[in-house]
Amino acid sequence: MLDDALKNRLKLKEILSSFRGTENELIPILQRVQEQFGYLPESAMLETARFMAVPESKVYATASFYSQFRFKATGKKHIAVCRGTACHVRGAGKIQDTLERQLGIKEGETTADREYSLEAVACIGCCALAPCIAVNKETIYGRLTPQKAVIVVNGPVREETENAQKNHAGKPGNML
Amino acid sequence: MHKVNLVIDNVAITVQEGTTVLQAALQNNIYIPHLCHHPDLKPAGICRLCIVDVGGQMLVSCSTAVVEGMMVKTGTPAVEKVRRLAVELLIAEHDAACLTCGKNFNCKLQEVSRFVGIDRERLMELQAAERKPVDNSHPFITRDYNKCVLCGICVRTCAEIQGASAIDFALRGYATKISTFGDNPLRESACESCGECVERCPVGALLPVGFEQPAREVETVCPFCGTGCGLLLGARGDKLVSARGNPGHTTNKGRLCVKGRFGWSFVNSPERLKTPLIKKEGVFVEASWDEAIELVSAKLSQYREEEAGVFASAKTTNEEIYLASKFARVVLGTNNIANVAHLCHANTVRGLLPVTGSAGMTVPAWQIREAACFFVAGCNPTEAHPVIGMEIRKAVREGAKLIVANPKEISLCRLPHIRLPLRPGTDVALILGMARVILDEGLLDEKFIAERTVNFAAFKESLEMFSLDEAEAVTGVARDLIREAARVYAAGKPALIFWSMGITQHSHGHNNVWALAHLAMMTGNYGKPGAGVAPLRGHNNVQGATDMGATPAWYPGYQLCPGYELYPRFNKFSSSREKFEKAWGYKLPDTPGLSTVKQFNAKAKGWGGTGMWDLPQKIKAWYIIGADLVHGVAESEHVRRSLEQAEFVVVQDIFLTDTARLADVVLPAASFAEKDGTFTSTDRRVQRIRKVLEPPGSAKADWWITCEIARRMGYSGFDFQNPGQIMDEIASLVPLYGGISYARLEEEELRWPCYDENHPGTPVLHVDKFLRVEKAEFWPLAYIPSPELPDEDFPLIMTTGRTLPHFHYNITRKVEGLSNLCPEDFVEINERDAAALDIRSGDKIRVISRRSSVVSKAKVSNGILPGVVFKTIHFTESPTNMLTSAEYIDPVGTTPNTKVCPVRIEKA
């Protein structure tokens, strides 16, 4: 436990060491921190505040302004529900409702067993497959219905949806 | 400043250049609705209510500067339309249950909506059904989001006034809210509980918990630290109900810290002593004043000279301390008169007398913001002297440089700074290292050294024997950091050095003080506004306690007692015994007396120096005023034993402290709110405190009690009708206070020296020549290690200190809210040391020193040096001074070595 904390501190130190601590670096630092830890741990934000000599409330204020930053650890399966226009029109709201019910968490939360977390995101660039979700940034499941969504999240992964991702040009996961 | 002419609503007005349109209008009694504007804060332009029409353009008047010939219209249809929309959007989010709100009739939103006009139907239509949770986590502040108008005044107050920045705007759009870091409850945030935001909140979103409107307010001075903030104390009937900062006071300018604003309720405590108590067969029995005074005077008559000891309280007034000093010398014929300064700044006072002639803070507190560089050594102003902390933060935010020398990461370190994390007790080495850099790199003020000082060659010689390598090895601070700090200090003029207990509570504390003073002398930082030294005094009147001669070495006004001409250059001031014998009409003792540690600890000896401090301790009877010595003195077991073994002890206090429990007679005293008098603040300002209430029960002011005892013992010179008369006697005998009278204090801001009734007082010390010594004197210096060092059995160094919500052991512990903010003792320990001991935050631990062991809780942090632990001083359940040592005291200042105490820590 202590070892983990220490390891994380060292990782953070490494991240911070590539910055000078000027004001305009706050968002890039937070992005790197989230890349490393999957979210913004309070301890990392405090350390960032210390490093930049800015108030910790400022770090939180800035981070909370942007929807890209998360303050809770994500689950092993992090599900991003696309709420972009195309998905919205094709029933993304229902997809999200169903997943919230199924997992027993609200958007932005993580299940108690840390298996799943749910996040609503803007367009992930797969409008042709709307409505769609992305799991762990990498796997896109498209043309969902609420029932299908439950299956792809809980059950065995079906080939056709995996193929959907391969057919799609570019790496949409990066746009999360 | 140029004047600017403009027209607002057909009214021609003239204002100063740089004024905003809103200010111009308000100054000329033209109301423009506004919410986010506050005169103490920079304009923000957030609420958009103050919108006006300037030549057809819509402008936000709080952020628009006046321009010559400007034509402003405040009420065009377009302006009114925009304004109404803005107000309605705010009201839609505002819980308008005005009659139940603490800000009713004092609310800016009411003012705006009255001006704009909102009808009932529209209000009902607008009101949100959803209620947001109220943050009731804080003992003094309620945060109700249902009333927040997001004006950001609290955010800006926290940043601009307090400098804590505990809150900010979080989230965005409709979800925007004022939030702490991580949206945690206020009590668990970086909030310093000063209440400045509550004072300025325009609506009822921030309210003091349990606020009662006072029926009367009295102008007085805060009773906690030595900053000396002006206080408006509010009362209803026979109890205190409120306190607010005096806006006209030059030090605090209306601001207060958590103790000043919320800590007054100890005065109302049911635990206050209300009647004299006499111990009969081990039990206290209530007694009449007549009975108690009779017993005390009969008993004290049996002990004189070396058998009697007096302890004066730094919490009481100058007048009362003066009387205690006079009482000891006249009535008991002894120089055994001590006060709490011997545990804190005696090293500063006795240390600086031969160097710069005075230990007073060189500049007034309001000049702190004029300094270009702060060297904060062994001192944590934002917790122990919070209003001075605010001033430092303000100056640093505006560009002043900050150097922090402390083994602990103090909250000032959140600002840009250079931190010198030195090992406790190695201050001299650090400062000599800096001095060496200044010398080597020619950063000296040679003109100042030549014209205003003597003996630089001797100091220089001692410096040349000291290298930066040695500084690095001894202090553990990298030499580059020391070099950088020295350069920044030497370049940043005027520079101000702050210190307190981290410098003085060492058995070589006076060397630390000398070193700091030398740093200021070699860079010419004396005698100028914003420059010099600021030894921050802990108690509200510990400066006065030293001024009034509650110390064996001098009579009131630093006029030396016989046997204390210890400094060669003081010979010409020699003893003032004859002067005081003549004035007081009695023969005065000609033998030196014992200061605090020595009064209670016969074994204490000077560290590296001997002589007069090794006098035998023969005290059999004590008269102790307002001090809980059983907890206050290092190695407190000796105090307990001395008092238990004493033949007679009388304690005068406002509570039955652990010290009072050991007394034979306890006399109930009046608190600061129940008497008149003066306190002298850390910046030498003599200020009136005023009576707000009658003391509880039959409690009496300390000056009255001391006079009664003296009179009953048959002594004259104690016939005072009021404290003003005592001040007149002080003025007649103490040149520094020569021009001070109650009449003048009503009108003027006076800092000593104030020699006569026409003297304007002295804001800046040492302007043309140094006080008393004329030229400052350098002394050769060398680093002396602390007497007690860590070893295998006691590997960690314990250092001690105050926390923000508490003062000492009694008064703040009686305030429920302050105890809520800091409910129990803790020991801050570095995460590496904690990991080695398998200790986590919150674990119960045992702290063991060579003297004793106590139980506390761990607080794991990376803000303290490895090998060092920090323990608070406030909790008598975990008495820190059971652990500390008083074996070696400073040979000059007699202060014990509280700040370097080797300990071992175990899981309990």
Interface residues (C-beta under 8 A of the other chain):
Chain A: L2 L6 E42 M45 L46 A49 R50 A53 P55 E56 S57 K58 V59 Y60 A61 S64 F65 F71
Chain B: A159 A164 S165 A166 I167 D168 F169 A170 L171 R172 S179 T180 F181 G182 D183 S189 A190 R414 L415 P416 H417 E831 A835
